[in-house]
Amino acid sequence: MTKISDKKAQTKAEAAPHLTDEEVRNWLIDHPDFLAHNADLLTTVIPPERVSGDGVVDMQSFLVSRLQKEVIHLIALQNDFVEAARNNIHTQDMVHASIQAVLGASNLAHFVHILTQDLPELLEIDVITLCVEDGPIPLPDMTGLQRLKAGSIKRAPWRGQVILLRPDTPKSKAIYGPAKDLVHSDALIKLDVPSLHAKAMVAFGSRQSGHFREDQATDLLRFLAVVIQSCLQMWLEQKPA
């Protein structure tokens, strides 16, 4: 009976596929939860630091090492979150200060001056221009106001969006005037100002390539744009004294 059992076991062993180290490695990579669900195997596959007299494997060093790596990873994540939160708060403060500034304008020319001359410093960027296409409403010449040919704004690659963030900006005298060589990254925001009877946008330019990126959140920029277009609409509706 024993000989028959041994023969069956030998036949079964010969029939079983032979796995190479590479095949085992690839299978474990494809099944990352396997060892987590079979933790008892770690006592045989992880070299122990110490083995007690009764043959019990001491897993303390292995577990401590793994926990240390997890803690380092969590600390790195925490630092990233803290840094992101600080940047977000700083950006909020800049936008709030900018809104307070434009709300303090006393007339249209003063509003455009604050928008294009004061806000760059408050927002820590280099250039801001107000771009308006040619239309029926005559606007006086003002520093920071760029007049565009009709249809110019539509030609930008908006992709159905109101905000266009460009990490690498082509030089544009039409948008940035004398500052065209300074701007390497920008954000263009469409404005909805019915009293203009023409397309308009505000352009934020930075000398730093990649300052504006497509993956950036735009909530605060949208909020600032709403305030800008509302103020512009208000001043256009004002009747001369």
Secondary structure, 3 states (H helix, E strand, C coil): CHHHHHHHHHHHHHHCCCCCHHHHHHHHHHCCCHHHHCHHHHHHHCCCCEECCCCCEECHHHHHHHHHHHHHHHHHHHHHHHHHHHHHHHHHHHHHHHHHHHHCCCCHHHHHHHHHHHHHHHCCCCEEEEEEECCCCCCCCCCCEEEECCCCHHHCCCCCCCEEEECCCCCCHHHHHHHCCCCCEEEEEEECCHHHCCCEEEEEEECCCCCCCCCCCCHHHHHHHHHHHHHHHHHHHCCCC
